[in-house]
Amino acid sequence: MTRVLIITGDPIGPRMAGPAIRSWNMALALAEAGNEVTLMTTTKLQPVDAPFELTLVTPGENDAFAKLEQWCDVVVFQGHAMRQFEVLRTTDKITVVDIYDPMHLEMLEQGRELARATWELRVTTATEVLNEQLALGDFFMCASERQRLFYFGQMAALGRLSPTTYENDPHLEGLLSVVPFGLEGTPPAHERDTLKGVLPGINADDKLMIWGGGVYSWFDPKTLIRAVAKLAETRDTAKLYFLGTRHPGVDQMGIVRESHDLATELGALDSSVFFNEEWVDYADRQNYLTEADAGVSTHMSHIETTFSFRTRILDYLWAGLPMVVTEGDSFADLIETEGLGLTVPAQDADALAAALDRVLYDDAFIAECKRNVARVREDFYWKRTLAPLVNFVANPQHAADHAETRRRGVALGGKVPKPYGLRHDLRMAWHHLRHTGVTATVDKAVARLRR
């Protein structure tokens, strides 16, 4: 039996988003394999039943974290944990780094609406955090073959692709494995009515498109809203529902208000386009998905798209939904190749409206898509996608170049500024005062105090 500590920076509780859901299912899989597991969040922990230990340790609680680090054999983490807890840079424990989210690429889009200096700071910080992890970790998990090739380039630049790591593992599968986001093996059940015949404006016999997950700046909900408004001119039963706009761990982005405003401008708000102003409980999302007729996901064309892994697509597979998505990412390739729905060019409202019409009203095409979805989704059950992690933990070992990575960690020592505490707060306050002004700085301080 291996003692495993899993760390996520997302809130754990009834309402969870992608990183927390992924960590939760890692904990489940490892516990079911006979390991002793503790799942730790650095932000917020709410009461929820779990067949493993749950704990909250916030950045700066170094004594509490030191006890967990001493207890475990393997640490699995994602996000900023290595930057937040200095001991992870020099630990003798085996470290597994989950890099399914290329957060430096994500920040290129997410930071667009920030002041230029803040945007550059966010991208630089995310890059430094990932470089540090890639330089020091023992085993890495990404979400797709595209990501694997991308990260190999970054790791090569950091010296991790060396004779030492290559000699007995020429494909480097023991260093970096593809561990996609997964879905539950038990099909979703419809336990209560949520939208059709319940939400004013959505009738029991309407054709419902669902946008799973949040609304973020790297997506393109506005082209979708235009397409739905256009489709509604001839198909008054076509309805679109955004499942969540208030992420439990991320501040609401400007694109949410822009989407509301556009739907209002087009006369589509609460007639053909609907928004959930909160976040659906993780266990309750099945009731929404099982009322849907199609899943949708639209995004812009940029580098973040190329290497992204849209986890909401897994919920569409789970619910057996035909899909319409923007072309350009790895899931779009899968949808095209396996006949799971349709892909459309970025920002083409006419093509999108035509595709939506087909997945909602072409019965023969819908039946074909559903047969294909039922076949393909088996490849994404958590039990299958998490197999590389479960196998690694069954026989955990340091990377072949561990001696060298240990020297790097010791050399870093305390040189990296801590992302918490009074000095960090003062440093960031000064940054925002210089680049965004007094009002914006005060607003940020008030928002933080309310969390």
MOTALIN-V555901 format. One record per residue. RES is the residue in one small letter. OMEGA is omega in whole degrees, 0 to 359 (none if undefined). Layout:
# MOTALIN-V555901
res = [RES	RES]
omega = [OMEGA	OMEGA]
This chain:
# MOTALIN-V555901
res = [m	t	r	v	l	i	i	t	g	d	p	i	g	p	r	m	a	g	p	a	i	r	s	w	n	m	a	l	a	l	a	e	a	g	n	e	v	t	l	m	t	t	t	k	l	q	p	v	d	a	p	f	e	l	t	l	v	t	p	g	e	n	d	a	f	a	k	l	e	q	w	c	d	v	v	v	f	q	g	h	a	m	r	q	f	e	v	l	r	t	t	d	k	i	t	v	v	d	i	y	d	p	m	h	l	e	m	l	e	q	g	r	e	l	a	r	a	t	w	e	l	r	v	t	t	a	t	e	v	l	n	e	q	l	a	l	g	d	f	f	m	c	a	s	e	r	q	r	l	f	y	f	g	q	m	a	a	l	g	r	l	s	p	t	t	y	e	n	d	p	h	l	e	g	l	l	s	v	v	p	f	g	l	e	g	t	p	p	a	h	e	r	d	t	l	k	g	v	l	p	g	i	n	a	d	d	k	l	m	i	w	g	g	g	v	y	s	w	f	d	p	k	t	l	i	r	a	v	a	k	l	a	e	t	r	d	t	a	k	l	y	f	l	g	t	r	h	p	g	v	d	q	m	g	i	v	r	e	s	h	d	l	a	t	e	l	g	a	l	d	s	s	v	f	f	n	e	e	w	v	d	y	a	d	r	q	n	y	l	t	e	a	d	a	g	v	s	t	h	m	s	h	i	e	t	t	f	s	f	r	t	r	i	l	d	y	l	w	a	g	l	p	m	v	v	t	e	g	d	s	f	a	d	l	i	e	t	e	g	l	g	l	t	v	p	a	q	d	a	d	a	l	a	a	a	l	d	r	v	l	y	d	d	a	f	i	a	e	c	k	r	n	v	a	r	v	r	e	d	f	y	w	k	r	t	l	a	p	l	v	n	f	v	a	n	p	q	h	a	a	d	h	a	e	t	r	r	r	g	v	a	l	g	g	k	v	p	k	p	y	g	l	r	h	d	l	r	m	a	w	h	h	l	r	h	t	g	v	t	a	t	v	d	k	a	v	a	r	l	r	r]
omega = [179	176	189	172	178	184	172	176	181	176	175	180	180	179	182	176	190	183	179	179	179	179	179	181	170	181	178	183	181	177	179	179	175	179	174	192	168	176	184	171	179	186	186	178	177	181	178	180	180	178	178	182	176	178	176	173	183	177	183	177	189	178	179	180	180	178	179	180	178	183	192	172	183	174	175	182	177	175	190	188	182	177	184	182	189	183	179	179	183	184	173	180	181	184	176	186	180	184	182	179	176	193	176	175	178	183	175	178	184	184	184	185	179	173	186	181	179	176	180	179	181	180	179	180	180	179	179	180	180	178	179	180	182	180	191	186	178	183	186	178	174	190	185	176	176	180	182	178	178	182	176	177	180	180	178	180	180	177	182	176	189	175	182	181	185	192	182	182	188	175	177	179	177	178	183	180	175	178	185	167	185	177	184	180	178	182	178	179	178	186	178	177	183	187	185	182	181	181	179	181	177	183	185	183	177	174	191	171	180	174	182	178	186	178	186	188	180	173	180	179	186	176	178	179	177	181	180	177	178	180	182	177	180	181	185	176	180	183	179	179	174	191	181	178	182	181	183	183	183	177	179	184	183	182	178	179	178	180	175	184	180	179	177	180	182	182	184	184	179	170	173	179	185	180	166	186	180	180	183	176	182	182	184	186	180	181	176	182	182	174	183	176	179	174	182	175	181	183	176	176	179	187	178	178	185	186	181	173	187	187	179	179	179	177	177	175	181	183	178	185	166	190	167	182	173	179	172	179	186	178	176	176	180	181	178	185	187	178	181	183	183	173	183	176	179	173	177	185	180	179	180	178	179	179	178	178	183	182	179	191	179	188	181	179	179	181	179	179	182	176	180	178	180	180	187	186	179	179	187	174	183	182	180	185	183	182	179	178	181	180	179	182	177	178	187	177	177	174	182	181	184	181	179	180	177	178	178	182	178	180	178	176	181	183	183	179	180	181	179	176	185	181	178	181	180	180	181	178	178	178	183	176	182	191	180	177	186	185	181	179	178	179	179	180	180	180	180	180	181	182	none]
